[in-house]
Amino acid sequence: MNSTSNANTISKTAGAHTHTHITTITNGVTSTANANTATQSALFDKQIQKWIEMDNKIKKINTELKVSRELKNDLETSIMETVNNKKLLNTSLSLPDGKLRFIENKTTNPISLTFIEKCLDDLIPNKSQVQHILKYLKEKREIKINKEIKRYYNN
């Protein structure tokens, strides 16, 4: 048995000007060629290629979505200025597929450890007790471990 290094390269055109090259390297001991391993490696390479294609597509859509959200938010700010100036709050406009209402919406901030600490400081004069409670809360938080693919770009 001798140790060899096999390298498989995937080349995929991801866009008009983008080429993605991936090299997978397998180190192992081989005595004869294994067709099953080659099939698995080819499938793995195709899955990686498809994952990159989907990642590129999602990145492009997210960029377009960000621009659309920014434009929508700018329009909303301008529209709400007009609504406030004309005292149109709590009115609605009929649309072919529904209606638009101009409303006030109250939201609350999420509960953070900083917020909890501030509230505990207001309730409990003993700072060491407050710190003990905060430490306990931090230690009792559930930790979830996810396995994922993380992509890094060369700049």
Secondary structure by P-SEA (a helix, b strand, c coil): cbbbbbbbbbbbcccccbbbbbbbbbbcccccccaaaaaaaaaaaaaaaaaaaaaaaaaaaaaaaaaaaaaaaaaaaaaaaaaaaaccccbbbbcccccccbbbbbbbccccaaaaaaaaaaccccaaaaaaaaaaaaaacbbbbbbbbbbbbcc
